[in-house]
Amino acid sequence: MSYKVTKGNNASSSSVEKFQTFEDLEVYKVAREFRKAMYAVTRRLPDLEKYELGRQIRRASVSLTNNMAEGHGQRAHRSAVVTLVTL
């Protein structure tokens, strides 16, 4: 599966990029950096909050990238099923 992604408001042919997986998406890359930053933040929390609040922050940050991967997989699976059914 391949998608076209444009940068900015102008959708000229020179600004069109193709990606194959969710890992190529700019938003996924930003979410990974956010996740790394949240892990660093949780390491600096006070001991009282480190375990409960820290765990919740880490789970939420991991959830961002996991949801993108799952959504991409479902879309690819759904497209394959529709293709097979219409053959």
VEXDREN-2710 file (C-alpha; in Angstrom, 1 decimal):
% VEXDREN-2710
k/r/px/py/pz
1/MET/0.0/0.0/0.0
2/SER/1.3/3.4/-0.9
3/TYR/0.1/6.9/0.0
4/LYS/0.9/10.4/-1.3
5/VAL/1.8/13.0/1.3
6/THR/2.2/16.7/0.5
7/LYS/4.0/19.3/2.5
8/GLY/2.6/22.7/3.1
9/ASN/-0.4/24.3/1.3
10/ASN/0.9/23.8/-2.3
11/ALA/0.4/20.3/-3.6
12/SER/3.0/20.6/-6.4
13/SER/4.5/17.4/-7.8
14/SER/7.9/18.2/-6.3
15/SER/6.5/18.3/-2.8
16/VAL/4.8/14.9/-3.0
17/GLU/6.4/12.1/-1.1
18/LYS/5.5/8.4/-1.0
19/PHE/5.6/6.2/2.0
20/GLN/5.0/2.5/2.5
21/THR/4.5/2.1/6.2
22/PHE/3.2/4.1/9.2
23/GLU/6.8/4.5/10.3
24/ASP/7.4/6.8/7.3
25/LEU/4.7/9.2/8.4
26/GLU/6.1/12.5/9.9
27/VAL/3.4/12.4/12.6
28/TYR/4.6/8.9/13.7
29/LYS/8.2/10.2/13.9
30/VAL/7.1/13.1/16.0
31/ALA/5.1/10.8/18.3
32/ARG/8.2/8.6/18.8
33/GLU/10.2/11.7/19.8
34/PHE/7.3/12.7/22.1
35/ARG/7.4/9.2/23.7
36/LYS/11.1/9.5/24.3
37/ALA/10.7/12.9/25.9
38/MET/7.9/11.6/28.2
39/TYR/10.1/8.8/29.3
40/ALA/12.8/11.3/30.2
41/VAL/10.2/13.4/32.1
42/THR/9.0/10.4/34.1
43/ARG/12.6/9.7/35.2
44/ARG/12.7/13.2/36.8
45/LEU/9.5/12.9/38.7
46/PRO/9.6/13.0/42.5
47/ASP/9.6/9.5/44.1
48/LEU/6.0/9.9/45.3
49/GLU/4.7/10.4/41.8
50/LYS/7.3/8.4/39.8
51/TYR/5.4/5.1/39.9
52/GLU/1.8/5.9/39.5
53/LEU/1.9/9.1/37.5
54/GLY/5.0/8.0/35.7
55/ARG/3.5/4.7/34.6
56/GLN/0.3/6.5/33.3
57/ILE/2.4/9.0/31.3
58/ARG/4.5/6.2/29.8
59/ARG/1.4/4.1/28.9
60/ALA/-0.2/7.1/27.3
61/SER/2.8/8.0/25.2
62/VAL/3.3/4.5/24.0
63/SER/-0.4/4.4/23.1
64/LEU/0.1/7.1/20.5
65/THR/2.5/5.1/18.4
66/ASN/0.7/1.8/19.0
67/ASN/-2.6/3.3/17.8
68/MET/-1.0/4.6/14.6
69/ALA/0.5/1.2/13.9
70/GLU/-2.8/-0.6/14.6
71/GLY/-4.8/1.8/12.5
72/HIS/-2.5/1.4/9.6
73/GLY/-2.7/-2.4/9.9
74/GLN/-6.5/-2.4/10.0
75/ARG/-6.6/-0.2/6.9
76/ALA/-4.2/-2.4/5.0
77/HIS/-6.2/-5.5/6.1
78/ARG/-9.5/-4.0/5.1
79/SER/-8.2/-3.0/1.7
80/ALA/-7.0/-6.5/1.1
81/VAL/-10.3/-8.1/2.2
82/VAL/-12.3/-5.7/-0.1
83/THR/-10.0/-6.6/-3.0
84/LEU/-10.4/-10.4/-2.4
85/VAL/-14.2/-10.1/-2.0
86/THR/-14.6/-8.2/-5.3
87/LEU/-12.5/-10.7/-7.4
END
